[in-house]
Amino acid sequence: MLVGVGAAAFAAGVGVGGVVGRLTAKARPHRRKPGLAPRTPEAFQLRGREDAVVIVDPLSTGARLAIEAQNRGYKLVRALSSDFPERLLSTVPEACKNLEWDVTIVNTGDVTDTVREIRALNYHIVAILIGCESGVEFFDELTEVMPGFPTNGTKMSAARRDKYLMGESVRSAGLRAVKQQECRAWHSDAANFVASLGVQETDTNGAWCVLKPTKSAGTDGVFISKCAAEARDCFDKILGAANVFGEANQTVLVQEFLKGKEYVVDSVSLEGDHKCVAIWEYDKRPVNGAQFVYYGMRLYQSEDGARESKMVEYVHAVLNALGVRHGPTHAEVMWLDGEDAPCLVEVGSRPHGGEGTFIEMVEPIIGYSQVSVMLDAFCDKQYRFKRLPLRPAQFAGASLEVDFVSTQEGILAGYPLLPQVKKLASFKGLEIKVTPGCHLEKTVDFLTTPGCAMLVHKDRRIVEEDRLWLERMQDEGKFYALQDPALVRARNAGFREGFMSPHRQISE
């Protein structure tokens, strides 16, 4: 949920004395909607200060958001919700490797300290934006306390992050919600609920269930269980384990298994006006013993637009139920086969993740992306947001992300087919996460995906042909070249004996 105010849209400027977003003594506010600073000439007196945006937890797409803001001429302030390890902060999309921050502020546990540091900066703060799921709650606190910036507030902040509270809030609003229970123990807690869903002890022909951390992102720690015995094993794997953000799982969320096709509805909201900016269709399959492995996603549209219309109407009602009035959201919904209607899986009050590769995929087809709309709405071109349709218009061509899925494991020597990949007719870009010399793991979730290729073309058939070739090369074991384990051991032994220079050593 991005939030912020544009220098040309809302008066969130640094006034006399460097106060962020606060009116000068001469300014008299008109009656405005809650959370927005009034438009007055005095509030736009920037006193020569450079414009800057604050981005909370700029990881994954948050780093791409920072690059786009920098390209528009803004200085960058990084606000971290916690003291993240440097290895995590340095793991950014390839396009952001040279990203440099003008200021970094780390949350001390008292949001007023962060506010004080931001207000002391010699910048005109134009917007405060959310970059990643880990910062959602801190972002709500910060924008609620900062004067002059629109905010969703903290009243429903927990429901926008905690998947159990989220589902119950949606149900309370009269919307279709997944059957679920938050559990702290298997016996007499999770076991009883699993039985109530019709899941059999060992027979896999009955109902299925889903187990996941109450707080996390992506497919981290998500399991499908076809019987109670499987569910018990999965429960033990989740409880107490660290999620993708390093937080220990205090509870496990047990849900009914929703049968259908999964979609993602990306939106940006401003003053309660929700605009869908893209709809994606997920391709998830079981592989390497894992149930939910991303094989890719495609920009979605149907022939008549009926399904998109229902999904957008439903998701925007969900946003209202969760108190979202401002910012980006990433809502995963299941189109239920038996009900011909959508049901929420979960919604993130932040941008679409996945390293922000969707930007290159969607802009050539639709003409804008969630990131560009965020910056338009909250930084400098609010009129563009106002002119957007409720959802994207019918488009020509196709856009597809093919996530690499490795069934091999070892030290990666290289990607021998990358030259051919780059020559594909629909090739748009690459994101390589595992580089030669590093350990290639079998892909079991998004974090163990070696990388992905973005395919975009006016002809849908060409995109589909290129996708099938990429998958076939991986299935046939031709996509990854692995080093001989014996050679690795010999080289490392040579280094230890002093016969080789340190940079030649290879990890086993």
Buried (B, 14 or more C-beta within 10 A) or exposed (E): BBBBBBBBBBBBBBBEEBBBBBBBEEBEEEEEEEBBBBBBEBBBBBEEBBBBBBBBBBBBBBBBBBBBBBEBEBBBBBBBBBEBEEEEBEEBBEBBEEBEBBBEBBBEEEBEEBBEBBBEBEBBBBBBBBBBBBBBBBBBBBBBBBEBBBBBBBEBBBBBBBBBBBBBBBBEEEBBBBBBBBBEEBEEBBBEBBBEBEBBEEEEEBBBBBBBBBBBBBBBBBBBBBBBBBBBEBBEEBBEBEBBBEBEBEBBBBBBBBEBBBBBBBBBBBBEBBBBBBBBBBBBEEBBEBBBBBBBBBBBBEEEEEBBBBBBBBBBBBBBBBBBBBBBBBBBBBBBEEEEBBBBBBBBBBBBBBBBBBBBBBBBBBEBBBBBBBBBBBBBBBEBBBEBEEBBEEBEBBBBBBBBBBEBBBBBBEBEBBEEBEEBEBBBBBBBBBEBEEEBBBBBBBEBBBBBBBBBBEEBEBBBBBBEBBBEBBEEEEBBBBBEEEEBEEBBEEBEEEEBEEEEBBEE
